[in-house]
């Protein structure tokens, strides 16, 4: 086999993607195993991306002069599927009846958390000497909770079915609506250097809410019926149609401006009403074992430490602190006022700390149009990863405390 043929094969985008995903999956599973005793394997997967991503060892290790890990559209597509599958799995643990039960607490939790975090983020950015446009981009990027990260942490801790987790999952869905509004805000600032009018913001919000209601209505009734009618003789018919419905609603959500993860979550909630829910849940759990590390590996690899200016460490620390306080206070207080249960309210607040894909997308818009520098972009990405680590550790400790208190209460009652 000639050297030219080998080089052409190595440079083929599909082969590059396959090799990169292979490395990420293997390393992610190894590092996840290290963090499993701490009950936070997702941290291992994020760390795998940071260490073996294209900005670190993945670029340093080469084959015929070509980096071992190199991201392209194929890799990003697989990572997107990983996030979609993860949110679909979370939806399978949630019913529409449970959604209605905690709807208003979820809406209130999301609203207060987003507004408070945005205001704090804007004031902080201005105090660091950033322009109003840059301050808006930074404030918007820290305001929305990361859906996939939050859900994965709850799944790892086996907490997805708890009452407070239902509030969190639904609040994350509401956060996604705010995410669309903030994306529109970021684009307006980027293109026109102006703040959009209140009427434009309300118009965008109403369109998104109406379309979301339509998706919910269709998903709640049509999808379970189709799944129940798909008990064909061919193997895997139920599982295939369930995943197809997940991808369809994910694509539809993306098309109307929402995150694809919202559609996947709704699809999971719809399929949860089908008679074959147990089979679908087992199947989805299995494929999530492979796709989930791809998502978190790519997310971790987004941190380009080489472009981070050490002089920005102060802004990174302050931004991370504000991002934590904004969600912790803004999301804990509404639940505390409604439930009067301190620890459970705190669990909700901690669950909403993590950030994810929306933060990075908003930051990338600002970077593309020259509103923020590559240094500020790296600061936001690093903040996103720090918050994922922080929320994982705090959630584990907080829920452990809640569990011990419940056991003591039950023992006292006996």
HUGI-V440386 format. One record per residue. N is the residue number from 1. D_LAST is the distance of its C-alpha to the last C-alpha in whole Angstrom. Layout:
n: <N	N>
d_last: <D_LAST	D_LAST>
//
This chain:
n: <1	2	3	4	5	6	7	8	9	10	11	12	13	14	15	16	17	18	19	20	21	22	23	24	25	26	27	28	29	30	31	32	33	34	35	36	37	38	39	40	41	42	43	44	45	46	47	48	49	50	51	52	53	54	55	56	57	58	59	60	61	62	63	64	65	66	67	68	69	70	71	72	73	74	75	76	77	78	79	80	81	82	83	84	85	86	87	88	89	90	91	92	93	94	95	96	97	98	99	100	101	102	103	104	105	106	107	108	109	110	111	112	113	114	115	116	117	118	119	120	121	122	123	124	125	126	127	128	129	130	131	132	133	134	135	136	137	138	139	140	141	142	143	144	145	146	147	148	149	150	151	152	153	154	155	156	157	158	159	160	161	162	163	164	165	166	167	168	169	170	171	172	173	174	175	176	177	178	179	180	181	182	183	184	185	186	187	188	189	190	191	192	193	194	195	196	197	198	199	200	201	202	203	204	205	206	207	208	209	210	211	212	213	214	215	216	217	218	219	220	221	222	223	224	225	226	227	228	229	230	231	232	233	234	235	236	237	238	239	240	241	242	243	244	245	246	247	248	249	250	251	252	253	254	255	256	257	258	259	260	261	262	263	264	265	266	267	268	269	270	271	272	273	274	275	276	277	278	279	280	281	282	283	284	285	286	287	288	289	290	291	292	293	294	295	296	297	298	299	300	301	302	303	304	305	306	307	308	309	310	311	312	313	314	315	316	317	318	319	320	321	322	323	324	325	326	327	328	329	330	331	332	333	334	335	336	337	338	339	340	341	342	343	344	345	346	347	348	349	350	351	352	353	354	355	356	357	358	359	360	361	362	363	364	365	366	367	368	369	370	371	372	373	374	375	376	377	378	379	380	381	382	383	384	385	386	387	388	389	390	391	392	393	394	395	396	397	398	399	400	401	402	403	404	405	406	407	408	409	410	411	412	413	414>
d_last: <76	78	76	77	75	72	72	72	69	67	68	67	64	62	62	61	58	57	58	56	53	53	53	50	48	48	48	45	43	44	43	39	39	39	36	34	32	31	30	33	36	38	39	41	42	44	45	47	49	49	51	52	53	57	57	56	56	57	60	61	61	64	65	69	69	66	63	60	58	59	58	59	59	58	55	54	54	51	49	49	48	45	44	44	42	39	39	40	37	35	36	35	31	32	33	35	32	30	33	34	30	30	34	35	32	34	37	37	35	38	41	39	39	42	44	43	43	47	48	47	48	52	52	51	54	56	56	56	60	59	61	60	60	58	56	55	55	52	50	50	49	46	44	43	40	41	39	40	38	35	34	35	33	30	31	31	27	26	25	28	26	23	24	25	28	29	30	32	33	35	36	38	39	40	41	44	46	46	47	50	51	51	53	56	56	56	59	61	61	62	65	66	64	63	60	60	60	57	58	58	55	54	56	54	51	52	53	50	48	50	50	47	46	49	47	44	45	47	44	42	44	47	45	43	45	48	45	44	48	48	47	51	52	53	50	48	49	45	45	48	48	45	46	49	47	45	49	50	48	48	52	52	50	52	55	54	53	49	48	48	44	43	45	43	40	41	42	39	37	40	40	36	37	39	38	39	36	35	38	39	36	37	40	40	37	40	43	41	41	44	45	42	44	47	46	44	47	49	47	47	51	52	52	55	55	59	59	57	58	57	58	56	53	52	52	50	47	47	47	44	42	43	42	39	39	40	37	34	35	37	34	31	32	32	29	27	29	28	24	24	22	23	22	23	26	27	26	29	31	31	32	35	36	38	42	44	47	48	48	50	52	53	54	56	58	59	60	62	64	64	62	60	61	60	58	56	55	54	52	50	50	48	46	45	44	42	40	39	38	36	34	33	32	30	29	27	26	25	23	21	20	19	17	15	14	12	11	10	9	6	5	5	4	0>
//
